[in-house]
Amino acid sequence: MAIKDKEKWNKKYKNTPELLDDRPQSYKLADVIKHTKGLDALDVACGSGRNSIFLANNDFKVTAIDISEVALDTLNKKNNPNVKTKLVDLDTHSFDENKYDLIIMTNFLDRNIIPKLTKALKKDGVLFIETYMFHEENEKPPSNPDFLLKEGELKTFFDKKEVEILEYDEFFNESFELYKMRKQSIVIRKK
Ligand SMILES: C[S@@+](CC[C@H](N)C(=O)[O-])C[C@H]1O[C@@H](n2cnc3c(N)ncnc32)[C@H](O)[C@@H]1O
């Protein structure tokens, strides 16, 4: 499964190099970082690192993880001293617990790792997830319907005894993306 992911993404980045071009960070990230209390950050499925670079430029020490060497090579070439990359298969990766002040996962969905991401946060750490959801106006059918969230779904992964939900939103994606798609985002703080 993950070898397939690696081949799929390396091929996708080689065939569509525009996907590796510099792009703006998630528009929500500037507000997300206002909630954080420390600078240790993890960017999960970072791609070529648009969000990692934004965090690094805001003084975070970022660990950026992804399964694609092609994406990580592009990020490494940016030589940002605040970004450390790691080739990781999220299907099998074990996350250290109580380690990060901020974890982000954007434009990628693996429902199984969401509880592990909460555990990987320090107390008061913040988790931000933003990715695509089902919507009748979506312009691109998913390669796999499991990759799309259902309405309200991100809120269902968290136990309110363990986390506080700081923000939740459903919205249409940024205009620089190739297809109009509905997205969902959540920001939580670990108690
Ligand atoms: C659409 S890109 C998102 C990149 C970045 N987060 C952003 O918002 O620009 C999805 C990324 O997930 C990575 N990915 C897919 N399956 C993975 C796996 N099993 N383990 C680690 N990364 C994976 C791909 O290599 C790809 O870079």
The ligand as an ORCA input file, in Angstrom:
! r2SCAN-3c Opt
* xyz 0 1
  C      -1.433     16.771     -1.880
  S       0.152     16.549     -1.169
  C       0.040     17.688      0.187
  C       1.306     18.442      0.411
  C       1.268     19.535      1.485
  N       0.775     19.053      2.754
  C       0.458     20.735      1.043
  O      -0.615     21.010      1.606
  O       0.894     21.409      0.099
  C       0.007     14.953     -0.320
  C       1.357     14.405      0.166
  O       1.127     13.202      0.916
  C       2.258     12.371      0.767
  N       1.910     10.978      1.131
  C       1.005     10.160      0.530
  N       0.986      8.946      1.136
  C       1.895      9.003      2.150
  C       2.341      8.063      3.138
  N       1.855      6.809      3.207
  N       3.284      8.455      4.033
  C       3.809      9.715      3.969
  N       3.422     10.656      3.062
  C       2.478     10.305      2.161
  C       2.597     12.531     -0.723
  O       3.921     12.159     -1.036
  C       2.311     14.025     -0.939
  O       3.503     14.785     -0.863
*
